[in-house]
Amino acid sequence: MRQIILAKRYAKAIFTLGKENGAVDVYAQTLRDIADLFSNPELGIADALTNPLYPLDARLKVMAGIAEAAGADSLLGAFLHLLVEKKRVSALPEVAGQLRHMLEREENISHGWVTTAVEPDEALLGKIRAALEKITGTKVILEAQVDPSIIGGMVAKVGDLVLDGSIRTQLQELKESIKGRV
């Protein structure tokens, strides 16, 4: 929980600075790229940046090299330097996620999922996306999932909104209705 609170604070700070510099999109992408490197256990970057057995100077040089390779400007480089210095670099993936979330909220973007019994074609996904965008009033980035257990129909989720038009749910409701009459 504490990690999430810290991540939100750091993300808000870098979001505000990014907006002032007109580079919040670049910051979000760069932090996401660095967070992906950090989260890859095969690379060992997380260990190199968080292990107290390595001197702070060495950890700072590693982060400076990563920041330079990722194309981070001086402000983002200083931010990454601060994370290492304050021993908060382990929060980097959460900071990147929170920053992406703030950016999407600013751009009025929502993520949605649609589950169908069979693979939907692009035309159907476009219609579903358009309907969800009309309902939510936001641009929806839609991910499709296939779950044959819903039998037919679909289940769509965007944020807290769940639209369940699956045959499985309809059969369950019919079963409950029949039980209630007996």
C-alpha positions as CSV (number, residue, x, y, z in Angstrom):
1,M,0.0,0.0,0.0
2,R,2.8,2.4,0.9
3,Q,4.5,1.7,-2.4
4,I,1.3,2.7,-4.3
5,I,1.0,5.9,-2.4
6,L,4.6,6.8,-3.1
7,A,4.2,5.8,-6.8
8,K,1.2,8.2,-7.1
9,R,3.1,11.0,-5.5
10,Y,6.1,10.6,-7.8
11,A,3.9,10.1,-10.8
12,K,2.0,13.2,-10.0
13,A,5.2,15.2,-9.7
14,I,6.6,13.9,-13.0
15,F,3.2,14.4,-14.7
16,T,3.1,18.1,-13.5
17,L,6.7,18.7,-14.7
18,G,6.0,16.9,-17.9
19,K,2.9,19.1,-18.6
20,E,5.0,22.2,-17.9
21,N,7.6,21.1,-20.4
22,G,5.1,19.7,-22.9
23,A,6.8,16.3,-22.6
24,V,4.4,14.2,-20.5
25,D,3.9,11.7,-23.3
26,V,7.6,11.3,-23.8
27,Y,8.1,10.9,-20.0
28,A,5.4,8.3,-19.8
29,Q,6.9,6.2,-22.6
30,T,10.4,6.5,-21.4
31,L,9.5,5.5,-17.8
32,R,7.5,2.6,-19.2
33,D,10.5,1.4,-21.2
34,I,12.8,1.7,-18.3
35,A,10.2,0.0,-16.0
36,D,10.0,-2.9,-18.5
37,L,13.8,-3.3,-18.3
38,F,13.7,-3.0,-14.5
39,S,11.0,-5.7,-14.3
40,N,12.8,-8.2,-16.5
41,P,14.6,-10.6,-14.1
42,E,16.9,-11.9,-16.8
43,L,18.6,-8.6,-17.2
44,G,19.3,-8.2,-13.5
45,I,18.8,-4.4,-13.6
46,A,16.5,-4.5,-10.5
47,D,19.2,-6.1,-8.6
48,A,21.9,-3.7,-9.9
49,L,19.8,-0.7,-8.8
50,T,18.4,-2.0,-5.5
51,N,21.1,-4.2,-4.0
52,P,22.7,-2.4,-1.1
53,L,25.9,-4.4,-1.5
54,Y,26.6,-2.3,-4.6
55,P,27.9,1.2,-3.7
56,L,25.5,4.1,-4.3
57,D,27.8,5.6,-6.8
58,A,27.7,2.4,-8.9
59,R,23.9,2.2,-8.7
60,L,23.7,5.9,-9.8
61,K,26.0,5.3,-12.7
62,V,23.9,2.3,-13.8
63,M,20.8,4.4,-13.7
64,A,22.5,7.3,-15.5
65,G,23.5,4.9,-18.3
66,I,20.0,3.5,-18.6
67,A,18.5,7.0,-18.6
68,E,20.9,8.1,-21.3
69,A,20.3,5.0,-23.4
70,A,16.5,5.5,-23.1
71,G,16.9,9.1,-24.3
72,A,15.7,10.7,-21.0
73,D,16.2,14.5,-20.8
74,S,18.0,16.1,-17.8
75,L,14.8,16.5,-15.8
76,L,13.8,12.8,-16.2
77,G,17.4,11.8,-15.5
78,A,17.4,13.8,-12.3
79,F,14.1,12.1,-11.3
80,L,15.6,8.7,-11.9
81,H,18.7,9.7,-10.0
82,L,16.4,10.7,-7.1
83,L,14.7,7.4,-7.1
84,V,18.0,5.5,-6.8
85,E,19.4,8.0,-4.2
86,K,16.2,7.8,-2.0
87,K,16.2,3.9,-2.3
88,R,12.8,4.1,-4.0
89,V,13.7,2.8,-7.4
90,S,11.8,-0.4,-6.7
91,A,8.6,1.7,-7.1
92,L,9.6,2.5,-10.7
93,P,7.1,0.1,-12.4
94,E,4.3,1.5,-10.2
95,V,5.3,5.0,-11.0
96,A,5.3,4.3,-14.7
97,G,1.8,2.7,-14.4
98,Q,0.4,5.6,-12.4
99,L,1.8,8.1,-14.8
100,R,0.3,6.2,-17.8
101,H,-3.0,6.1,-15.9
102,M,-2.9,9.9,-15.2
103,L,-2.1,10.6,-18.9
104,E,-5.0,8.4,-20.1
105,R,-7.4,10.1,-17.7
106,E,-6.2,13.5,-19.0
107,E,-6.7,12.3,-22.5
108,N,-10.2,10.8,-21.6
109,I,-9.1,7.2,-22.4
110,S,-10.5,4.1,-20.8
111,H,-9.6,0.5,-21.1
112,G,-12.2,-2.1,-21.8
113,W,-12.5,-5.8,-22.2
114,V,-14.9,-7.8,-24.1
115,T,-15.4,-11.5,-23.6
116,T,-17.1,-13.6,-26.3
117,A,-17.6,-17.3,-26.8
118,V,-15.8,-17.2,-30.2
119,E,-13.2,-15.0,-31.7
120,P,-14.9,-11.7,-32.8
121,D,-13.9,-10.1,-36.1
122,E,-12.6,-6.5,-36.3
123,A,-15.9,-5.1,-37.6
124,L,-17.8,-6.4,-34.5
125,L,-15.0,-5.1,-32.2
126,G,-15.4,-1.7,-33.9
127,K,-19.1,-1.7,-33.3
128,I,-18.6,-2.8,-29.6
129,R,-16.0,-0.1,-29.1
130,A,-18.2,2.6,-30.6
131,A,-21.1,1.6,-28.4
132,L,-18.9,1.6,-25.3
133,E,-17.5,5.0,-26.2
134,K,-21.0,6.3,-26.6
135,I,-22.1,4.9,-23.2
136,T,-19.0,6.0,-21.3
137,G,-18.2,9.2,-23.1
138,T,-14.5,8.3,-23.3
139,K,-12.3,6.8,-26.0
140,V,-12.1,3.1,-25.3
141,I,-9.1,0.9,-25.9
142,L,-10.6,-2.5,-26.2
143,E,-9.1,-5.9,-25.6
144,A,-10.9,-9.1,-26.7
145,Q,-10.9,-12.4,-24.8
146,V,-12.4,-15.7,-25.8
147,D,-14.2,-17.8,-23.1
148,P,-16.3,-20.6,-24.5
149,S,-18.0,-21.1,-21.1
150,I,-20.2,-18.1,-21.7
151,I,-21.9,-20.2,-24.5
152,G,-22.8,-17.1,-26.6
153,G,-23.4,-13.4,-26.4
154,M,-20.7,-11.3,-24.7
155,V,-19.6,-9.6,-21.5
156,A,-18.2,-6.1,-21.8
157,K,-16.3,-4.2,-19.1
158,V,-15.1,-0.6,-19.0
159,G,-14.0,0.7,-15.6
160,D,-16.8,-0.2,-13.1
161,L,-19.4,-0.7,-15.9
162,V,-20.1,-4.3,-16.7
163,L,-22.6,-5.2,-19.4
164,D,-23.3,-9.0,-19.3
165,G,-25.3,-10.3,-22.2
166,S,-23.9,-13.8,-22.1
167,I,-26.1,-16.8,-22.6
168,R,-24.6,-18.4,-19.5
169,T,-25.9,-15.4,-17.4
170,Q,-29.3,-15.5,-19.0
171,L,-29.6,-19.3,-18.3
172,Q,-28.6,-18.7,-14.6
173,E,-31.2,-15.9,-14.3
174,L,-33.8,-18.2,-15.9
175,K,-32.8,-21.0,-13.5
176,E,-33.2,-18.6,-10.5
177,S,-36.5,-17.4,-11.8
178,I,-37.8,-21.0,-12.1
179,K,-36.5,-21.8,-8.6
180,G,-38.3,-18.8,-7.2
181,R,-41.7,-20.0,-8.6
182,V,-41.5,-23.5,-7.2
